[in-house]
């Protein structure tokens, strides 16, 4: 059961972090004129990567085989 709960929680957490990073990314500078300390665009990219990995994990838990050896064209496109 934990194999289903943790990826779903990770997807929700990464989604919330994407929303937060999106709101922070629109602001150009702070009120005191100093630059932001965190690269919010890079944080959004890694959150999308985390969501993709969690979705692939959920596909594997559901019983679908993922990976290049199980693709339509087989490994190396043969």
Chimera marker file (.cmm) of the C-alpha trace (Angstrom):
<marker_set name="trace">
<marker id="1" x="0.000" y="0.000" z="0.000" r="1" g="1" b="0" radius="0.5"/>
<marker id="2" x="2.910" y="2.348" z="0.715" r="1" g="1" b="0" radius="0.5"/>
<marker id="3" x="4.069" y="1.846" z="-2.879" r="1" g="1" b="0" radius="0.5"/>
<marker id="4" x="0.914" y="3.706" z="-3.944" r="1" g="1" b="0" radius="0.5"/>
<marker id="5" x="0.735" y="6.316" z="-1.169" r="1" g="1" b="0" radius="0.5"/>
<marker id="6" x="4.272" y="7.732" z="-1.336" r="1" g="1" b="0" radius="0.5"/>
<marker id="7" x="4.296" y="8.457" z="-5.099" r="1" g="1" b="0" radius="0.5"/>
<marker id="8" x="0.861" y="10.092" z="-4.912" r="1" g="1" b="0" radius="0.5"/>
<marker id="9" x="2.031" y="12.250" z="-2.007" r="1" g="1" b="0" radius="0.5"/>
<marker id="10" x="5.203" y="13.085" z="-3.946" r="1" g="1" b="0" radius="0.5"/>
<marker id="11" x="3.127" y="14.138" z="-6.960" r="1" g="1" b="0" radius="0.5"/>
<marker id="12" x="0.974" y="16.383" z="-4.763" r="1" g="1" b="0" radius="0.5"/>
<marker id="13" x="4.025" y="17.869" z="-3.023" r="1" g="1" b="0" radius="0.5"/>
<marker id="14" x="5.858" y="18.533" z="-6.303" r="1" g="1" b="0" radius="0.5"/>
<marker id="15" x="2.684" y="20.030" z="-7.769" r="1" g="1" b="0" radius="0.5"/>
<marker id="16" x="2.321" y="22.397" z="-4.820" r="1" g="1" b="0" radius="0.5"/>
<marker id="17" x="5.988" y="23.333" z="-5.112" r="1" g="1" b="0" radius="0.5"/>
<marker id="18" x="5.492" y="24.090" z="-8.815" r="1" g="1" b="0" radius="0.5"/>
<marker id="19" x="2.618" y="26.443" z="-7.948" r="1" g="1" b="0" radius="0.5"/>
<marker id="20" x="4.751" y="28.165" z="-5.303" r="1" g="1" b="0" radius="0.5"/>
<marker id="21" x="7.717" y="28.471" z="-7.679" r="1" g="1" b="0" radius="0.5"/>
<marker id="22" x="5.443" y="29.870" z="-10.370" r="1" g="1" b="0" radius="0.5"/>
<marker id="23" x="4.250" y="32.644" z="-8.066" r="1" g="1" b="0" radius="0.5"/>
<marker id="24" x="7.804" y="33.435" z="-6.970" r="1" g="1" b="0" radius="0.5"/>
<marker id="25" x="9.183" y="33.351" z="-10.524" r="1" g="1" b="0" radius="0.5"/>
<marker id="26" x="7.023" y="36.231" z="-11.700" r="1" g="1" b="0" radius="0.5"/>
<marker id="27" x="8.535" y="38.681" z="-9.212" r="1" g="1" b="0" radius="0.5"/>
<marker id="28" x="11.589" y="40.324" z="-10.705" r="1" g="1" b="0" radius="0.5"/>
<marker id="29" x="13.285" y="41.738" z="-7.619" r="1" g="1" b="0" radius="0.5"/>
<marker id="30" x="12.773" y="41.991" z="-3.919" r="1" g="1" b="0" radius="0.5"/>
<marker id="31" x="11.548" y="45.147" z="-2.238" r="1" g="1" b="0" radius="0.5"/>
<marker id="32" x="15.029" y="46.019" z="-1.024" r="1" g="1" b="0" radius="0.5"/>
<marker id="33" x="16.486" y="45.597" z="-4.532" r="1" g="1" b="0" radius="0.5"/>
<marker id="34" x="18.537" y="42.463" z="-3.891" r="1" g="1" b="0" radius="0.5"/>
<marker id="35" x="18.205" y="39.447" z="-6.220" r="1" g="1" b="0" radius="0.5"/>
<marker id="36" x="16.346" y="36.288" z="-5.242" r="1" g="1" b="0" radius="0.5"/>
<marker id="37" x="18.366" y="33.571" z="-3.537" r="1" g="1" b="0" radius="0.5"/>
<marker id="38" x="16.657" y="30.537" z="-5.110" r="1" g="1" b="0" radius="0.5"/>
<marker id="39" x="16.509" y="29.709" z="-8.851" r="1" g="1" b="0" radius="0.5"/>
<marker id="40" x="12.749" y="29.144" z="-9.059" r="1" g="1" b="0" radius="0.5"/>
<marker id="41" x="12.812" y="28.150" z="-12.733" r="1" g="1" b="0" radius="0.5"/>
<marker id="42" x="15.267" y="25.339" z="-12.019" r="1" g="1" b="0" radius="0.5"/>
<marker id="43" x="13.175" y="24.225" z="-9.052" r="1" g="1" b="0" radius="0.5"/>
<marker id="44" x="10.149" y="23.949" z="-11.361" r="1" g="1" b="0" radius="0.5"/>
<marker id="45" x="12.117" y="21.804" z="-13.827" r="1" g="1" b="0" radius="0.5"/>
<marker id="46" x="13.209" y="19.385" z="-11.108" r="1" g="1" b="0" radius="0.5"/>
<marker id="47" x="9.637" y="19.197" z="-9.766" r="1" g="1" b="0" radius="0.5"/>
<marker id="48" x="8.400" y="18.180" z="-13.221" r="1" g="1" b="0" radius="0.5"/>
<marker id="49" x="11.148" y="15.542" z="-13.335" r="1" g="1" b="0" radius="0.5"/>
<marker id="50" x="10.046" y="14.259" z="-9.925" r="1" g="1" b="0" radius="0.5"/>
<marker id="51" x="6.420" y="14.044" z="-11.056" r="1" g="1" b="0" radius="0.5"/>
<marker id="52" x="7.476" y="12.123" z="-14.173" r="1" g="1" b="0" radius="0.5"/>
<marker id="53" x="9.503" y="9.632" z="-12.104" r="1" g="1" b="0" radius="0.5"/>
<marker id="54" x="6.600" y="9.158" z="-9.658" r="1" g="1" b="0" radius="0.5"/>
<marker id="55" x="4.151" y="8.524" z="-12.528" r="1" g="1" b="0" radius="0.5"/>
<marker id="56" x="6.484" y="5.944" z="-14.080" r="1" g="1" b="0" radius="0.5"/>
<marker id="57" x="6.786" y="4.288" z="-10.665" r="1" g="1" b="0" radius="0.5"/>
<marker id="58" x="2.993" y="4.154" z="-10.382" r="1" g="1" b="0" radius="0.5"/>
<marker id="59" x="2.798" y="2.520" z="-13.831" r="1" g="1" b="0" radius="0.5"/>
<marker id="60" x="5.296" y="-0.113" z="-12.662" r="1" g="1" b="0" radius="0.5"/>
<marker id="61" x="3.368" y="-0.720" z="-9.437" r="1" g="1" b="0" radius="0.5"/>
<marker id="62" x="0.162" y="-1.117" z="-11.460" r="1" g="1" b="0" radius="0.5"/>
<marker id="63" x="1.803" y="-3.922" z="-13.420" r="1" g="1" b="0" radius="0.5"/>
<marker id="64" x="2.701" y="-2.209" z="-16.673" r="1" g="1" b="0" radius="0.5"/>
<marker id="65" x="6.258" y="-2.804" z="-17.795" r="1" g="1" b="0" radius="0.5"/>
<marker id="66" x="8.223" y="0.333" z="-18.659" r="1" g="1" b="0" radius="0.5"/>
<marker id="67" x="11.611" y="0.774" z="-20.223" r="1" g="1" b="0" radius="0.5"/>
<marker id="68" x="13.183" y="0.494" z="-23.652" r="1" g="1" b="0" radius="0.5"/>
<marker id="69" x="13.028" y="-3.307" z="-23.773" r="1" g="1" b="0" radius="0.5"/>
<marker id="70" x="9.228" y="-3.152" z="-23.476" r="1" g="1" b="0" radius="0.5"/>
<marker id="71" x="8.645" y="-0.408" z="-26.015" r="1" g="1" b="0" radius="0.5"/>
<marker id="72" x="6.723" y="-0.782" z="-29.253" r="1" g="1" b="0" radius="0.5"/>
<marker id="73" x="9.873" y="-0.974" z="-31.378" r="1" g="1" b="0" radius="0.5"/>
<marker id="74" x="11.873" y="-3.017" z="-28.891" r="1" g="1" b="0" radius="0.5"/>
<marker id="75" x="15.334" y="-2.194" z="-27.650" r="1" g="1" b="0" radius="0.5"/>
<marker id="76" x="17.394" y="-0.048" z="-30.046" r="1" g="1" b="0" radius="0.5"/>
<marker id="77" x="14.494" y="0.279" z="-32.497" r="1" g="1" b="0" radius="0.5"/>
<marker id="78" x="14.556" y="-3.233" z="-34.002" r="1" g="1" b="0" radius="0.5"/>
<link id1="1" id2="2" r="1" g="1" b="0" radius="0.2"/>
<link id1="2" id2="3" r="1" g="1" b="0" radius="0.2"/>
<link id1="3" id2="4" r="1" g="1" b="0" radius="0.2"/>
<link id1="4" id2="5" r="1" g="1" b="0" radius="0.2"/>
<link id1="5" id2="6" r="1" g="1" b="0" radius="0.2"/>
<link id1="6" id2="7" r="1" g="1" b="0" radius="0.2"/>
<link id1="7" id2="8" r="1" g="1" b="0" radius="0.2"/>
<link id1="8" id2="9" r="1" g="1" b="0" radius="0.2"/>
<link id1="9" id2="10" r="1" g="1" b="0" radius="0.2"/>
<link id1="10" id2="11" r="1" g="1" b="0" radius="0.2"/>
<link id1="11" id2="12" r="1" g="1" b="0" radius="0.2"/>
<link id1="12" id2="13" r="1" g="1" b="0" radius="0.2"/>
<link id1="13" id2="14" r="1" g="1" b="0" radius="0.2"/>
<link id1="14" id2="15" r="1" g="1" b="0" radius="0.2"/>
<link id1="15" id2="16" r="1" g="1" b="0" radius="0.2"/>
<link id1="16" id2="17" r="1" g="1" b="0" radius="0.2"/>
<link id1="17" id2="18" r="1" g="1" b="0" radius="0.2"/>
<link id1="18" id2="19" r="1" g="1" b="0" radius="0.2"/>
<link id1="19" id2="20" r="1" g="1" b="0" radius="0.2"/>
<link id1="20" id2="21" r="1" g="1" b="0" radius="0.2"/>
<link id1="21" id2="22" r="1" g="1" b="0" radius="0.2"/>
<link id1="22" id2="23" r="1" g="1" b="0" radius="0.2"/>
<link id1="23" id2="24" r="1" g="1" b="0" radius="0.2"/>
<link id1="24" id2="25" r="1" g="1" b="0" radius="0.2"/>
<link id1="25" id2="26" r="1" g="1" b="0" radius="0.2"/>
<link id1="26" id2="27" r="1" g="1" b="0" radius="0.2"/>
<link id1="27" id2="28" r="1" g="1" b="0" radius="0.2"/>
<link id1="28" id2="29" r="1" g="1" b="0" radius="0.2"/>
<link id1="29" id2="30" r="1" g="1" b="0" radius="0.2"/>
<link id1="30" id2="31" r="1" g="1" b="0" radius="0.2"/>
<link id1="31" id2="32" r="1" g="1" b="0" radius="0.2"/>
<link id1="32" id2="33" r="1" g="1" b="0" radius="0.2"/>
<link id1="33" id2="34" r="1" g="1" b="0" radius="0.2"/>
<link id1="34" id2="35" r="1" g="1" b="0" radius="0.2"/>
<link id1="35" id2="36" r="1" g="1" b="0" radius="0.2"/>
<link id1="36" id2="37" r="1" g="1" b="0" radius="0.2"/>
<link id1="37" id2="38" r="1" g="1" b="0" radius="0.2"/>
<link id1="38" id2="39" r="1" g="1" b="0" radius="0.2"/>
<link id1="39" id2="40" r="1" g="1" b="0" radius="0.2"/>
<link id1="40" id2="41" r="1" g="1" b="0" radius="0.2"/>
<link id1="41" id2="42" r="1" g="1" b="0" radius="0.2"/>
<link id1="42" id2="43" r="1" g="1" b="0" radius="0.2"/>
<link id1="43" id2="44" r="1" g="1" b="0" radius="0.2"/>
<link id1="44" id2="45" r="1" g="1" b="0" radius="0.2"/>
<link id1="45" id2="46" r="1" g="1" b="0" radius="0.2"/>
<link id1="46" id2="47" r="1" g="1" b="0" radius="0.2"/>
<link id1="47" id2="48" r="1" g="1" b="0" radius="0.2"/>
<link id1="48" id2="49" r="1" g="1" b="0" radius="0.2"/>
<link id1="49" id2="50" r="1" g="1" b="0" radius="0.2"/>
<link id1="50" id2="51" r="1" g="1" b="0" radius="0.2"/>
<link id1="51" id2="52" r="1" g="1" b="0" radius="0.2"/>
<link id1="52" id2="53" r="1" g="1" b="0" radius="0.2"/>
<link id1="53" id2="54" r="1" g="1" b="0" radius="0.2"/>
<link id1="54" id2="55" r="1" g="1" b="0" radius="0.2"/>
<link id1="55" id2="56" r="1" g="1" b="0" radius="0.2"/>
<link id1="56" id2="57" r="1" g="1" b="0" radius="0.2"/>
<link id1="57" id2="58" r="1" g="1" b="0" radius="0.2"/>
<link id1="58" id2="59" r="1" g="1" b="0" radius="0.2"/>
<link id1="59" id2="60" r="1" g="1" b="0" radius="0.2"/>
<link id1="60" id2="61" r="1" g="1" b="0" radius="0.2"/>
<link id1="61" id2="62" r="1" g="1" b="0" radius="0.2"/>
<link id1="62" id2="63" r="1" g="1" b="0" radius="0.2"/>
<link id1="63" id2="64" r="1" g="1" b="0" radius="0.2"/>
<link id1="64" id2="65" r="1" g="1" b="0" radius="0.2"/>
<link id1="65" id2="66" r="1" g="1" b="0" radius="0.2"/>
<link id1="66" id2="67" r="1" g="1" b="0" radius="0.2"/>
<link id1="67" id2="68" r="1" g="1" b="0" radius="0.2"/>
<link id1="68" id2="69" r="1" g="1" b="0" radius="0.2"/>
<link id1="69" id2="70" r="1" g="1" b="0" radius="0.2"/>
<link id1="70" id2="71" r="1" g="1" b="0" radius="0.2"/>
<link id1="71" id2="72" r="1" g="1" b="0" radius="0.2"/>
<link id1="72" id2="73" r="1" g="1" b="0" radius="0.2"/>
<link id1="73" id2="74" r="1" g="1" b="0" radius="0.2"/>
<link id1="74" id2="75" r="1" g="1" b="0" radius="0.2"/>
<link id1="75" id2="76" r="1" g="1" b="0" radius="0.2"/>
<link id1="76" id2="77" r="1" g="1" b="0" radius="0.2"/>
<link id1="77" id2="78" r="1" g="1" b="0" radius="0.2"/>
</marker_set>
